[in-house]
Structure formats: C-alpha cells, structure tokens
Amino acid sequence: MDLNAAAIKNIIFPMLKYAKNNNTLDYLANLNKTQFLPMGEIISVQKEKLRKLLLHCVNNIPAYQTYKEIIPVIEKEPAEALAHFPILTKQQVNDMQDIFIFPDADKSKLIPNRSGGSTGQPVRFYIDRPTSEHSEAARWRALSWWDISIGDKCLMVWGNPLELSNHEKLIYNMKERFLKNIIFVSAYSLNPKSVHKYAGMINTSKPKYFYGYASALHLLAQLVIKNNVQIKHRPKVIVSTAETLYDFQRETIEKAFRCRVINEYGARDAGIIAYECKNGKMHISAENMIVEIVDIETKRPLKSGKSGLVIITDLNNYSMPRLRYQLGDIASLSDETCGCGINLPLIDNVQGREDDIFVSSDGNYVHAVYFCNLARSYPSIRQFQIIQKTRHDLLLKIIKNDPFIESEIMSYIKEIYKVMGHINIDIEYVDAIEPAASGKIRYSKREFPLIV
C-alpha cells in the first residue's frame, strides 16, 4: 500500500479546502456528474457559463467594454454573441496585458504565469485560483477514466523550473515528492548511462503512472529497448503531453513499458483542453471552455472534420479573461459520438509541434523545451528559433524586444553552452521568422538524424 498516496488523498488534499479555500474537490465532483449528461445539457451548462462570462467582460474588462451594445445578443444567444468578438493573438496579450485584467481584482492573489512558448513567443498572463482549480479538476476527472486517483504515485519525465536556485529547486522537488507523490526524471539529460538509474527508480518506487513530454518519453523508451534494460514494474498508464504524440512514438513507449499510452492535450495558457478515453477518442473539457476551429487564413469558423487554428475561450478566468484566444495549434472538431459512455464533445487531428531532441557535444540528449524555458527568462527576446545544423553547430534566430539588452542574450548563450558543451553558436537578429507549412513557427529544429 502506498501510504503517501493515502495521506495525500484522504488528509492533505481535503485539508486544502479549509486551509487555502481550495475547491478542486468540489469542482471535480461536479465534473464527474456533468460528463454523463446528454450532449444537449452539457451545451446548456456551457452556454450559461459563457453568458455570465461575456456579461462580466463587457461590463468590467476594459478591452471588451466597447461591446456593450451586444448585451441583448449575449442574454439571448451567448454562442452567437461570442462570434462578435475578435480573435485574440498572443502578441496582443503581451502588448496590451493591462486592459484584459479586471480592475477590481486583487493582484496580490492573481497567479502570474507564462506559456511554454512552443511557437517561440512566450505569453505572459494571469490566472486566478478558481481557473487553476477548474483545470486541475479536469485533469483528475480524465485520469479517473484510467483508474488514477488524486495522490497516486507519478513518474514525471519533465524539467525543474529554471527560475529557481538550487536550494529552491530542492525544496520544490521535496514538496512535489511528498505533497503530490511525484518523482522526477530529467527530460533534459536522458542518455545511455542515466537510463539504468531511471530503470532502478521505476522498479523500486513502482509509480502507478508516467507523465511527460511525448518525445522525452519516446527517447526514454528507445534507450530502454536499445540497452536491454529490464523494467519489471508495469504502470497502469503513461500520459503523453506538451507535444504531438505520433503513432511510432506510442508504439515504442508501449513496447518498452508494456502498458497503454494516452494523450493529454493542454497548454499553460489554456489549461486541460482534452483527454484520451479508453476508446482512443479525445474528449474536450467542455464545462471549462469553448473550443473553436477557424480557417488559418480567413479566421472563419470551420465545420467538423476540417482542420484549422484552435481558438480557446476559458469560461472560468474572470480576473484576466481572454476571449477567442488563438492558441497556435492545428486541430479539427468531430461530431462523432464516443461509445465509452462519456458524452463530452470530441476534438481530433491535433497537430501541435514536436519538441526536437538536441545532441550535445558529449553525446547527451537535450530536450528542446530547455531552450524554450530559458528564453522565457529574458524579456529582450521577443521571439526566437534555434536550429541544430550539425552535432557542433547551432543557429539562433532572435527577434529583439523593446527595450533590448545585449547582455541578456549573452547570458542566454552562456546557459546554452552549459548543456550543449563546446559548440559553435551563430546568432541572427531577424525581423520575422517564417512559419512552417502547417502555419506554425517551430521554436526548435534538429536537421540531422538522432541516432540512439
């Protein structure tokens, strides 16, 4: 029996409601009921939340107060009213952050956050406690489909927050370990030597599930198979997140760890968007958000089955609402009905980017999220792209922010050297970074094969 899991589930988590007014368990209980409602009733719940949010926006949020004339439309048909608002870009959020914040919000209680910058353009924004708790509840609701409960031990193939000192990281990891039952495997330094240590960790600690970047989980699986590492413990499920999960990655991970691999679709600046059920379908967290798919060029809504840009309206963030926020991913909606018993609507063909694995001069594999996390710490970098041309050559393209401080770029380069070793780094200051064929700008790319 996992005593830590029992303590978290039965003591620590319930105490949060009284100690910190945390309502995650209440939200979770509600989501566990609404997921089984007929689709029409789920839409009604969604519309009522949208109506209240839109009225709050036009009455209280400076960015939206010019839309007061559509209040009658909001009251009658909120979904139709939503289409009157323009699509919001990441750059607009960065440039005009203050006008999206509720003037009466207590800023000391808001949670400052930054997107992972998967398009090379990190977004700085605020969420409030209810928004965070609704998103957490959506994750636990979906994990329950796979017999995972609050407090169950998790092996997380992830990275530590780079903004913290070594002492702060130690405290952070201890809290994650004992208050959340999370064991970390570094996604930044997977290699043939470390895989034996991680295998021992898995066999000894027996995590109930794994959670991590798709490409890092895939690399870990490749290393396990290539080096004939014995993984005796079989987790319930492995959750892939943060990147597109390709079929070849899923197959390799399932082969290495002998369990089902599922997809979580989420984002820091959107929360938990969708989760894979046992039938392999991606169910949207419809009680928490409106998901639209629009044409890449015209920005007009597309019918189900047609791929386009993902547009998100979070229904819970009253402190800094972002209506029709352009996330940057490509996907399509589906009007199919899933036979798993969960009646939440479906999203399909999620084509978000894949984070490349880079190879350092000494042969270590470095997850590209490392460079992204670093860039978030330097305001002088408005947008960037890093390309590994060869084992010893990197090209770094940077769009300068205003103000621009050259020393920040030198500090960024210094941090890259720490993980990549003695390599050549060419810097290009550019006015624009061309998008890929998908319409999305990748912040990282490796131009030679990864040989494991």
TORVOKE-213949 format. One record per residue (C-alpha): residue number from 1; residue in one letter; x, y, z. Coordinates in steps of 0.001 Angstrom, whole numbers, plus 500000, padded with zeros to 6 digits. Layout:
<sites>
<resi:NUM, resn:A, x:X, y:Y, z:Z>
...
</sites>
This chain:
<sites>
<resi:1, resn:M, x:500000, y:500000, z:500000>
<resi:2, resn:D, x:501250, y:503493, z:499116>
<resi:3, resn:L, x:500918, y:505341, z:502427>
<resi:4, resn:N, x:501933, y:508652, z:500862>
<resi:5, resn:A, x:499132, y:508323, z:498283>
<resi:6, resn:A, x:496614, y:507552, z:501032>
<resi:7, resn:A, x:497749, y:510537, z:503087>
<resi:8, resn:I, x:497508, y:512918, z:500121>
<resi:9, resn:K, x:494082, y:511663, z:499073>
<resi:10, resn:N, x:492461, y:511412, z:502493>
<resi:11, resn:I, x:494240, y:514065, z:504574>
<resi:12, resn:I, x:496352, y:516602, z:502681>
<resi:13, resn:F, x:494055, y:517293, z:499732>
<resi:14, resn:P, x:490831, y:517599, z:501798>
<resi:15, resn:M, x:492654, y:519919, z:504225>
<resi:16, resn:L, x:493476, y:522312, z:501367>
<resi:17, resn:K, x:489792, y:523225, z:501152>
<resi:18, resn:Y, x:489880, y:524638, z:504666>
<resi:19, resn:A, x:493481, y:525826, z:504832>
<resi:20, resn:K, x:493607, y:527558, z:501451>
<resi:21, resn:N, x:489967, y:527607, z:500331>
<resi:22, resn:N, x:490909, y:525188, z:497546>
<resi:23, resn:N, x:487773, y:523978, z:495743>
<resi:24, resn:T, x:489336, y:521420, z:493402>
<resi:25, resn:L, x:487483, y:518503, z:495008>
<resi:26, resn:D, x:484141, y:520305, z:494680>
<resi:27, resn:Y, x:484810, y:521101, z:491019>
<resi:28, resn:L, x:485889, y:517502, z:490443>
<resi:29, resn:A, x:482696, y:516138, z:491973>
<resi:30, resn:N, x:480659, y:518350, z:489645>
<resi:31, resn:L, x:482662, y:517365, z:486549>
<resi:32, resn:N, x:482210, y:513698, z:487397>
<resi:33, resn:K, x:478447, y:514278, z:487106>
<resi:34, resn:T, x:478278, y:516566, z:484063>
<resi:35, resn:Q, x:480379, y:514276, z:481845>
<resi:36, resn:F, x:477471, y:511823, z:481728>
<resi:37, resn:L, x:474770, y:514375, z:480912>
<resi:38, resn:P, x:473172, y:514255, z:477439>
<resi:39, resn:M, x:475085, y:516432, z:474977>
<resi:40, resn:G, x:472267, y:518993, z:474896>
<resi:41, resn:E, x:472502, y:519516, z:478651>
<resi:42, resn:I, x:476296, y:519828, z:478519>
<resi:43, resn:I, x:475890, y:522558, z:475883>
<resi:44, resn:S, x:473336, y:524291, z:478111>
<resi:45, resn:V, x:475810, y:524294, z:481023>
<resi:46, resn:Q, x:478451, y:525690, z:478681>
<resi:47, resn:K, x:476154, y:528419, z:477305>
<resi:48, resn:E, x:475120, y:529616, z:480757>
<resi:49, resn:K, x:478755, y:529928, z:481853>
<resi:50, resn:L, x:479545, y:531749, z:478598>
<resi:51, resn:R, x:476640, y:534154, z:479114>
<resi:52, resn:K, x:477883, y:535120, z:482574>
<resi:53, resn:L, x:481469, y:535492, z:481375>
<resi:54, resn:L, x:480545, y:537705, z:478408>
<resi:55, resn:L, x:478391, y:539963, z:480571>
<resi:56, resn:H, x:481279, y:540297, z:483016>
<resi:57, resn:C, x:483638, y:541160, z:480152>
<resi:58, resn:V, x:481539, y:543875, z:478525>
<resi:59, resn:N, x:480690, y:545442, z:481891>
<resi:60, resn:N, x:484054, y:545220, z:483638>
<resi:61, resn:I, x:487022, y:544403, z:481375>
<resi:62, resn:P, x:488486, y:547488, z:479608>
<resi:63, resn:A, x:489393, y:545511, z:476472>
<resi:64, resn:Y, x:485763, y:544491, z:475931>
<resi:65, resn:Q, x:483681, y:547401, z:477227>
<resi:66, resn:T, x:483103, y:548738, z:473703>
<resi:67, resn:Y, x:480903, y:545683, z:473074>
<resi:68, resn:K, x:478144, y:546679, z:475496>
<resi:69, resn:E, x:475750, y:547156, z:472597>
<resi:70, resn:I, x:475560, y:543391, z:472077>
<resi:71, resn:I, x:474312, y:542704, z:475623>
<resi:72, resn:P, x:470848, y:541735, z:474252>
<resi:73, resn:V, x:472534, y:539161, z:471991>
<resi:74, resn:I, x:474596, y:537869, z:474923>
<resi:75, resn:E, x:471445, y:537409, z:477003>
<resi:76, resn:K, x:469568, y:535644, z:474220>
<resi:77, resn:E, x:472263, y:533621, z:472446>
<resi:78, resn:P, x:475760, y:533781, z:474020>
<resi:79, resn:A, x:477348, y:531483, z:471436>
<resi:80, resn:E, x:476257, y:533838, z:468663>
<resi:81, resn:A, x:477479, y:536825, z:470692>
<resi:82, resn:L, x:480926, y:535284, z:471107>
<resi:83, resn:A, x:481445, y:535474, z:467331>
<resi:84, resn:H, x:481205, y:539290, z:467548>
<resi:85, resn:F, x:484491, y:539422, z:469462>
<resi:86, resn:P, x:487766, y:539423, z:467514>
<resi:87, resn:I, x:490257, y:536590, z:467722>
<resi:88, resn:L, x:492961, y:537449, z:470248>
<resi:89, resn:T, x:496627, y:536812, z:469422>
<resi:90, resn:K, x:499489, y:536120, z:471794>
<resi:91, resn:Q, x:501217, y:539328, z:470757>
<resi:92, resn:Q, x:498109, y:541357, z:471638>
<resi:93, resn:V, x:498035, y:539793, z:475101>
<resi:94, resn:N, x:501704, y:540671, z:475616>
<resi:95, resn:D, x:501356, y:544222, z:474251>
<resi:96, resn:M, x:498097, y:545153, z:475994>
<resi:97, resn:Q, x:498082, y:542964, z:479087>
<resi:98, resn:D, x:496617, y:545546, z:481468>
<resi:99, resn:I, x:493376, y:546128, z:479552>
<resi:100, resn:F, x:492423, y:542446, z:479918>
<resi:101, resn:I, x:492726, y:542462, z:483717>
<resi:102, resn:F, x:489617, y:543000, z:485855>
<resi:103, resn:P, x:490247, y:546395, z:487554>
<resi:104, resn:D, x:488764, y:545230, z:490863>
<resi:105, resn:A, x:490851, y:542054, z:491005>
<resi:106, resn:D, x:493237, y:541736, z:493918>
<resi:107, resn:K, x:496506, y:541435, z:492001>
<resi:108, resn:S, x:498281, y:540054, z:495052>
<resi:109, resn:K, x:496081, y:536968, z:494749>
<resi:110, resn:L, x:496481, y:536515, z:490989>
<resi:111, resn:I, x:498834, y:533836, z:489728>
<resi:112, resn:P, x:501420, y:535174, z:487242>
<resi:113, resn:N, x:502076, y:532674, z:484506>
<resi:114, resn:R, x:503875, y:532297, z:481220>
<resi:115, resn:S, x:503153, y:529966, z:478353>
<resi:116, resn:G, x:505828, y:527484, z:477382>
<resi:117, resn:G, x:506464, y:529486, z:474231>
<resi:118, resn:S, x:506109, y:526477, z:471923>
<resi:119, resn:T, x:505856, y:528867, z:468987>
<resi:120, resn:G, x:508945, y:530727, z:470191>
<resi:121, resn:Q, x:506735, y:533520, z:471539>
<resi:122, resn:P, x:506081, y:533156, z:475288>
<resi:123, resn:V, x:502900, y:534801, z:476582>
<resi:124, resn:R, x:502743, y:536483, z:479974>
<resi:125, resn:F, x:499351, y:536429, z:481650>
<resi:126, resn:Y, x:497487, y:535976, z:484939>
<resi:127, resn:I, x:495056, y:533366, z:486131>
<resi:128, resn:D, x:493091, y:533262, z:489363>
<resi:129, resn:R, x:492754, y:530430, z:491822>
<resi:130, resn:P, x:489366, y:529158, z:490528>
<resi:131, resn:T, x:490768, y:528901, z:486978>
<resi:132, resn:S, x:493719, y:526825, z:488164>
<resi:133, resn:E, x:491498, y:524595, z:490295>
<resi:134, resn:H, x:488979, y:524001, z:487488>
<resi:135, resn:S, x:491820, y:522907, z:485208>
<resi:136, resn:E, x:493293, y:520618, z:487850>
<resi:137, resn:A, x:489859, y:519096, z:488410>
<resi:138, resn:A, x:489551, y:518421, z:484664>
<resi:139, resn:R, x:492863, y:516550, z:484698>
<resi:140, resn:W, x:491891, y:514395, z:487678>
<resi:141, resn:R, x:488483, y:513706, z:486135>
<resi:142, resn:A, x:490156, y:512414, z:482966>
<resi:143, resn:L, x:492800, y:510410, z:484841>
<resi:144, resn:S, x:489983, y:508663, z:486736>
<resi:145, resn:W, x:488947, y:507122, z:483398>
<resi:146, resn:W, x:492225, y:505200, z:483703>
<resi:147, resn:D, x:491810, y:504281, z:487396>
<resi:148, resn:I, x:494210, y:507005, z:488540>
<resi:149, resn:S, x:493244, y:508923, z:491686>
<resi:150, resn:I, x:494488, y:512027, z:493480>
<resi:151, resn:G, x:497731, y:511165, z:495269>
<resi:152, resn:D, x:498693, y:508154, z:493151>
<resi:153, resn:K, x:502443, y:507974, z:492574>
<resi:154, resn:C, x:503600, y:509526, z:489303>
<resi:155, resn:L, x:506910, y:509304, z:487443>
<resi:156, resn:M, x:507184, y:512661, z:485664>
<resi:157, resn:V, x:509589, y:512949, z:482719>
<resi:158, resn:W, x:509847, y:516709, z:482935>
<resi:159, resn:G, x:512148, y:519579, z:483830>
<resi:160, resn:N, x:512625, y:521560, z:487005>
<resi:161, resn:P, x:511700, y:525252, z:486982>
<resi:162, resn:L, x:514797, y:527076, z:485742>
<resi:163, resn:E, x:513950, y:530287, z:487562>
<resi:164, resn:L, x:514706, y:528707, z:490957>
<resi:165, resn:S, x:518056, y:528467, z:492736>
<resi:166, resn:N, x:519465, y:525018, z:493569>
<resi:167, resn:H, x:518194, y:525313, z:497147>
<resi:168, resn:E, x:514751, y:526372, z:495942>
<resi:169, resn:K, x:514710, y:523507, z:493426>
<resi:170, resn:L, x:515461, y:521055, z:496227>
<resi:171, resn:I, x:512562, y:522393, z:498288>
<resi:172, resn:Y, x:510322, y:522368, z:495196>
<resi:173, resn:N, x:511198, y:518727, z:494430>
<resi:174, resn:M, x:510614, y:517700, z:498042>
<resi:175, resn:K, x:507172, y:519304, z:498001>
<resi:176, resn:E, x:506325, y:517596, z:494715>
<resi:177, resn:R, x:507525, y:514268, z:496098>
<resi:178, resn:F, x:505696, y:514277, z:499411>
<resi:179, resn:L, x:502707, y:516568, z:498785>
<resi:180, resn:K, x:501932, y:515350, z:495259>
<resi:181, resn:N, x:503706, y:511967, z:495140>
<resi:182, resn:I, x:505681, y:512930, z:492026>
<resi:183, resn:I, x:509118, y:511506, z:491197>
<resi:184, resn:F, x:511092, y:513460, z:488590>
<resi:185, resn:V, x:513139, y:512142, z:485692>
<resi:186, resn:S, x:515040, y:514912, z:483918>
<resi:187, resn:A, x:513839, y:515369, z:480347>
<resi:188, resn:Y, x:516950, y:517423, z:479656>
<resi:189, resn:S, x:519637, y:514813, z:480209>
<resi:190, resn:L, x:518419, y:511376, z:479122>
<resi:191, resn:N, x:521337, y:509247, z:477932>
<resi:192, resn:P, x:522509, y:505606, z:477797>
<resi:193, resn:K, x:524106, y:505894, z:481250>
<resi:194, resn:S, x:521240, y:507566, z:483085>
<resi:195, resn:V, x:518636, y:505107, z:481765>
<resi:196, resn:H, x:519898, y:502410, z:484153>
<resi:197, resn:K, x:519456, y:504749, z:487120>
<resi:198, resn:Y, x:515927, y:505638, z:485995>
<resi:199, resn:A, x:515049, y:501969, z:485458>
<resi:200, resn:G, x:516093, y:501253, z:489019>
<resi:201, resn:M, x:513985, y:504166, z:490191>
<resi:202, resn:I, x:510942, y:502785, z:488340>
<resi:203, resn:N, x:511382, y:499235, z:489625>
<resi:204, resn:T, x:511916, y:500392, z:493223>
<resi:205, resn:S, x:509331, y:503173, z:493568>
<resi:206, resn:K, x:506639, y:501488, z:491398>
<resi:207, resn:P, x:504813, y:504612, z:490132>
<resi:208, resn:K, x:501193, y:503996, z:489198>
<resi:209, resn:Y, x:501527, y:506122, z:486048>
<resi:210, resn:F, x:504068, y:508066, z:483976>
<resi:211, resn:Y, x:503552, y:511620, z:482742>
<resi:212, resn:G, x:505782, y:513599, z:480395>
<resi:213, resn:Y, x:506781, y:515110, z:477072>
<resi:214, resn:A, x:505980, y:512847, z:474117>
<resi:215, resn:S, x:509484, y:512995, z:472643>
<resi:216, resn:A, x:511191, y:512526, z:476025>
<resi:217, resn:L, x:509025, y:509500, z:476870>
<resi:218, resn:H, x:509823, y:508145, z:473405>
<resi:219, resn:L, x:513555, y:508685, z:473911>
<resi:220, resn:L, x:513429, y:507011, z:477325>
<resi:221, resn:A, x:511638, y:504044, z:475732>
<resi:222, resn:Q, x:514219, y:503847, z:472936>
<resi:223, resn:L, x:517051, y:503828, z:475461>
<resi:224, resn:V, x:515344, y:501088, z:477483>
<resi:225, resn:I, x:514935, y:498903, z:474402>
<resi:226, resn:K, x:518350, y:499657, z:472861>
<resi:227, resn:N, x:520219, y:498923, z:476085>
<resi:228, resn:N, x:518128, y:495860, z:477056>
<resi:229, resn:V, x:517173, y:497499, z:480335>
<resi:230, resn:Q, x:514835, y:495412, z:482459>
<resi:231, resn:I, x:511688, y:497265, z:483527>
<resi:232, resn:K, x:509946, y:494862, z:485894>
<resi:233, resn:H, x:507253, y:497271, z:487087>
<resi:234, resn:R, x:504295, y:497885, z:484742>
<resi:235, resn:P, x:502446, y:501214, z:485277>
<resi:236, resn:K, x:498688, y:501494, z:484794>
<resi:237, resn:V, x:499052, y:504048, z:482011>
<resi:238, resn:I, x:501521, y:506533, z:480504>
<resi:239, resn:V, x:500276, y:510067, z:479813>
<resi:240, resn:S, x:501929, y:511952, z:476951>
<resi:241, resn:T, x:501576, y:515732, z:476962>
<resi:242, resn:A, x:503031, y:519031, z:475681>
<resi:243, resn:E, x:503709, y:517713, z:472160>
<resi:244, resn:T, x:502099, y:515801, z:469329>
<resi:245, resn:L, x:502098, y:512086, z:470148>
<resi:246, resn:Y, x:502877, y:510225, z:466941>
<resi:247, resn:D, x:501886, y:506585, z:466340>
<resi:248, resn:F, x:505506, y:505428, z:466112>
<resi:249, resn:Q, x:506225, y:507055, z:469481>
<resi:250, resn:R, x:503170, y:505455, z:471080>
<resi:251, resn:E, x:504173, y:502013, z:469761>
<resi:252, resn:T, x:507745, y:502283, z:471059>
<resi:253, resn:I, x:506687, y:503539, z:474506>
<resi:254, resn:E, x:504061, y:500801, z:474852>
<resi:255, resn:K, x:506630, y:498177, z:473814>
<resi:256, resn:A, x:509194, y:499371, z:476364>
<resi:257, resn:F, x:506837, y:499678, z:479350>
<resi:258, resn:R, x:504083, y:497176, z:478400>
<resi:259, resn:C, x:501130, y:499457, z:479093>
<resi:260, resn:R, x:498729, y:501824, z:477338>
<resi:261, resn:V, x:499953, y:505273, z:476273>
<resi:262, resn:I, x:497356, y:508067, z:476156>
<resi:263, resn:N, x:497291, y:511674, z:475058>
<resi:264, resn:E, x:496667, y:514777, z:477155>
<resi:265, resn:Y, x:496025, y:517937, z:475154>
<resi:266, resn:G, x:496653, y:521031, z:477215>
<resi:267, resn:A, x:498580, y:524274, z:477386>
<resi:268, resn:R, x:499750, y:526615, z:480122>
<resi:269, resn:D, x:497715, y:529409, z:478582>
<resi:270, resn:A, x:494589, y:527277, z:478115>
<resi:271, resn:G, x:494545, y:524573, z:480774>
<resi:272, resn:I, x:493420, y:520992, z:480139>
<resi:273, resn:I, x:491732, y:521109, z:476735>
<resi:274, resn:A, x:491091, y:517415, z:476044>
<resi:275, resn:Y, x:491961, y:513904, z:477209>
<resi:276, resn:E, x:492010, y:510492, z:475574>
<resi:277, resn:C, x:489428, y:507961, z:476747>
<resi:278, resn:K, x:489665, y:504149, z:476640>
<resi:279, resn:N, x:488180, y:504179, z:473132>
<resi:280, resn:G, x:491034, y:506345, z:471906>
<resi:281, resn:K, x:488897, y:509491, z:471455>
<resi:282, resn:M, x:489895, y:512961, z:472694>
<resi:283, resn:H, x:487140, y:514435, z:474900>
<resi:284, resn:I, x:487065, y:518221, z:475373>
<resi:285, resn:S, x:486765, y:519759, z:478854>
<resi:286, resn:A, x:483589, y:521444, z:477616>
<resi:287, resn:E, x:482440, y:522651, z:481054>
<resi:288, resn:N, x:485630, y:524747, z:481303>
<resi:289, resn:M, x:485996, y:526206, z:477819>
<resi:290, resn:I, x:484676, y:526898, z:474344>
<resi:291, resn:V, x:486831, y:525399, z:471589>
<resi:292, resn:E, x:486532, y:526795, z:468071>
<resi:293, resn:I, x:488376, y:525774, z:464911>
<resi:294, resn:V, x:488908, y:528524, z:462328>
<resi:295, resn:D, x:490487, y:528780, z:458900>
<resi:296, resn:I, x:494203, y:529643, z:459047>
<resi:297, resn:E, x:493870, y:532484, z:456526>
<resi:298, resn:T, x:490294, y:533788, z:456781>
<resi:299, resn:K, x:489837, y:533068, z:460526>
<resi:300, resn:R, x:486280, y:531953, z:459782>
<resi:301, resn:P, x:484805, y:529011, z:461737>
<resi:302, resn:L, x:485199, y:525609, z:460101>
<resi:303, resn:K, x:482806, y:522676, z:460078>
<resi:304, resn:S, x:483543, y:519477, z:461981>
<resi:305, resn:G, x:486230, y:517414, z:460300>
<resi:306, resn:K, x:488054, y:520430, z:458841>
<resi:307, resn:S, x:491484, y:521248, z:460294>
<resi:308, resn:G, x:492299, y:524794, z:461326>
<resi:309, resn:L, x:493555, y:527013, z:464136>
<resi:310, resn:V, x:492484, y:526178, z:467687>
<resi:311, resn:I, x:490691, y:529096, z:469386>
<resi:312, resn:I, x:490016, y:528884, z:473146>
<resi:313, resn:T, x:487666, y:530809, z:475434>
<resi:314, resn:D, x:488271, y:529915, z:479088>
<resi:315, resn:L, x:484941, y:530063, z:480922>
<resi:316, resn:N, x:486399, y:530362, z:484436>
<resi:317, resn:N, x:489014, y:533134, z:484363>
<resi:318, resn:Y, x:487164, y:536285, z:485422>
<resi:319, resn:S, x:490363, y:538035, z:486543>
<resi:320, resn:M, x:492001, y:538123, z:483100>
<resi:321, resn:P, x:489548, y:536756, z:480535>
<resi:322, resn:R, x:490901, y:536168, z:477033>
<resi:323, resn:L, x:488003, y:535693, z:474645>
<resi:324, resn:R, x:488693, y:533691, z:471471>
<resi:325, resn:Y, x:492375, y:533248, z:472248>
<resi:326, resn:Q, x:494449, y:531870, z:469354>
<resi:327, resn:L, x:496453, y:529060, z:470882>
<resi:328, resn:G, x:498658, y:528300, z:467877>
<resi:329, resn:D, x:497858, y:524613, z:467391>
<resi:330, resn:I, x:496102, y:522951, z:464468>
<resi:331, resn:A, x:493204, y:520533, z:465020>
<resi:332, resn:S, x:489649, y:519690, z:463971>
<resi:333, resn:L, x:486376, y:519156, z:465808>
<resi:334, resn:S, x:484468, y:515904, z:465493>
<resi:335, resn:D, x:480712, y:515374, z:465613>
<resi:336, resn:E, x:481099, y:511655, z:466267>
<resi:337, resn:T, x:479617, y:510042, z:469356>
<resi:338, resn:C, x:482000, y:508030, z:471513>
<resi:339, resn:G, x:480863, y:504696, z:472885>
<resi:340, resn:C, x:482855, y:504973, z:476124>
<resi:341, resn:G, x:479876, y:506462, z:477989>
<resi:342, resn:I, x:481381, y:509931, z:478358>
<resi:343, resn:N, x:479279, y:512481, z:476474>
<resi:344, resn:L, x:481791, y:515315, z:476235>
<resi:345, resn:P, x:482417, y:516588, z:472671>
<resi:346, resn:L, x:485450, y:515430, z:470705>
<resi:347, resn:I, x:488493, y:517070, z:469158>
<resi:348, resn:D, x:490563, y:515293, z:466521>
<resi:349, resn:N, x:493748, y:515535, z:464448>
<resi:350, resn:V, x:495653, y:517670, z:466946>
<resi:351, resn:Q, x:498775, y:518656, z:465019>
<resi:352, resn:G, x:500777, y:520627, z:467549>
<resi:353, resn:R, x:504535, y:520745, z:467054>
<resi:354, resn:E, x:507009, y:518142, z:468243>
<resi:355, resn:D, x:509833, y:519306, z:470507>
<resi:356, resn:D, x:513048, y:518072, z:468979>
<resi:357, resn:I, x:515751, y:516362, z:470955>
<resi:358, resn:F, x:519144, y:518035, z:470518>
<resi:359, resn:V, x:522505, y:516280, z:470895>
<resi:360, resn:S, x:525231, y:517929, z:472980>
<resi:361, resn:S, x:528931, y:517795, z:472086>
<resi:362, resn:D, x:529495, y:514993, z:474622>
<resi:363, resn:G, x:526588, y:512908, z:473316>
<resi:364, resn:N, x:523890, y:513774, z:475868>
<resi:365, resn:Y, x:520351, y:514278, z:474621>
<resi:366, resn:V, x:518912, y:517687, z:475479>
<resi:367, resn:H, x:515174, y:518284, z:475291>
<resi:368, resn:A, x:514412, y:521413, z:473269>
<resi:369, resn:V, x:511990, y:522615, z:475954>
<resi:370, resn:Y, x:515134, y:523553, z:477862>
<resi:371, resn:F, x:515888, y:526370, z:475390>
<resi:372, resn:C, x:512276, y:527478, z:475478>
<resi:373, resn:N, x:512226, y:527673, z:479278>
<resi:374, resn:L, x:515468, y:529636, z:479217>
<resi:375, resn:A, x:514129, y:532148, z:476684>
<resi:376, resn:R, x:511132, y:532876, z:478930>
<resi:377, resn:S, x:513559, y:534326, z:481467>
<resi:378, resn:Y, x:514915, y:537003, z:479105>
<resi:379, resn:P, x:512461, y:539823, z:478220>
<resi:380, resn:S, x:514812, y:541059, z:475449>
<resi:381, resn:I, x:513813, y:538008, z:473391>
<resi:382, resn:R, x:510502, y:538716, z:471720>
<resi:383, resn:Q, x:510608, y:535601, z:469565>
<resi:384, resn:F, x:513236, y:533026, z:468723>
<resi:385, resn:Q, x:514086, y:529897, z:466810>
<resi:386, resn:I, x:517016, y:527576, z:467481>
<resi:387, resn:I, x:518231, y:525115, z:464851>
<resi:388, resn:Q, x:520847, y:522429, z:465369>
<resi:389, resn:K, x:522552, y:522162, z:461998>
<resi:390, resn:T, x:525125, y:519553, z:462973>
<resi:391, resn:R, x:526402, y:517966, z:466175>
<resi:392, resn:H, x:528639, y:521023, z:466664>
<resi:393, resn:D, x:526690, y:523898, z:465062>
<resi:394, resn:L, x:523646, y:525823, z:466282>
<resi:395, resn:L, x:521816, y:528684, z:464592>
<resi:396, resn:L, x:519899, y:531012, z:466899>
<resi:397, resn:K, x:517434, y:533448, z:465324>
<resi:398, resn:I, x:516170, y:536233, z:467569>
<resi:399, resn:I, x:513560, y:538940, z:467144>
<resi:400, resn:K, x:514526, y:541729, z:469510>
<resi:401, resn:N, x:512089, y:543096, z:472046>
<resi:402, resn:D, x:511904, y:546742, z:473052>
<resi:403, resn:P, x:513770, y:547516, z:475272>
<resi:404, resn:F, x:516626, y:545263, z:474182>
<resi:405, resn:I, x:519578, y:544435, z:476447>
<resi:406, resn:E, x:522509, y:542738, z:474733>
<resi:407, resn:S, x:523818, y:541223, z:477967>
<resi:408, resn:E, x:520636, y:539159, z:478303>
<resi:409, resn:I, x:521405, y:537442, z:475013>
<resi:410, resn:M, x:524950, y:536718, z:476160>
<resi:411, resn:S, x:523533, y:535225, z:479354>
<resi:412, resn:Y, x:521148, y:533086, z:477297>
<resi:413, resn:I, x:524059, y:531839, z:475158>
<resi:414, resn:K, x:526078, y:531038, z:478277>
<resi:415, resn:E, x:523243, y:528861, z:479599>
<resi:416, resn:I, x:523010, y:527028, z:476260>
<resi:417, resn:Y, x:526742, y:526250, z:476430>
<resi:418, resn:K, x:526231, y:524679, z:479859>
<resi:419, resn:V, x:524103, y:521885, z:478408>
<resi:420, resn:M, x:525370, y:521724, z:474823>
<resi:421, resn:G, x:529102, y:521901, z:475540>
<resi:422, resn:H, x:531742, y:523270, z:473143>
<resi:423, resn:I, x:529764, y:524072, z:470014>
<resi:424, resn:N, x:529501, y:526914, z:467531>
<resi:425, resn:I, x:526501, y:529213, z:468005>
<resi:426, resn:D, x:525669, y:531657, z:465224>
<resi:427, resn:I, x:523241, y:534441, z:466140>
<resi:428, resn:E, x:520986, y:536094, z:463588>
<resi:429, resn:Y, x:518854, y:539077, z:464562>
<resi:430, resn:V, x:515847, y:538978, z:462272>
<resi:431, resn:D, x:512625, y:540933, z:461743>
<resi:432, resn:A, x:510498, y:537848, z:461203>
<resi:433, resn:I, x:510665, y:534061, z:461482>
<resi:434, resn:E, x:508981, y:532239, z:458630>
<resi:435, resn:P, x:506275, y:529728, z:459596>
<resi:436, resn:A, x:506314, y:526082, z:458572>
<resi:437, resn:A, x:503832, y:524645, z:456080>
<resi:438, resn:S, x:501409, y:523999, z:458936>
<resi:439, resn:G, x:501271, y:527723, z:459655>
<resi:440, resn:K, x:503056, y:527325, z:462975>
<resi:441, resn:I, x:506519, y:528626, z:463757>
<resi:442, resn:R, x:508642, y:525987, z:465446>
<resi:443, resn:Y, x:510990, y:527286, z:468115>
<resi:444, resn:S, x:513381, y:524361, z:467646>
<resi:445, resn:K, x:514533, y:522047, z:464905>
<resi:446, resn:R, x:517269, y:519475, z:464502>
<resi:447, resn:E, x:518444, y:518976, z:460927>
<resi:448, resn:F, x:520201, y:515616, z:461243>
<resi:449, resn:P, x:519056, y:512162, z:462374>
<resi:450, resn:L, x:519015, y:511264, z:466051>
<resi:451, resn:I, x:520912, y:508004, z:466462>
<resi:452, resn:V, x:520232, y:506231, z:469741>
</sites>
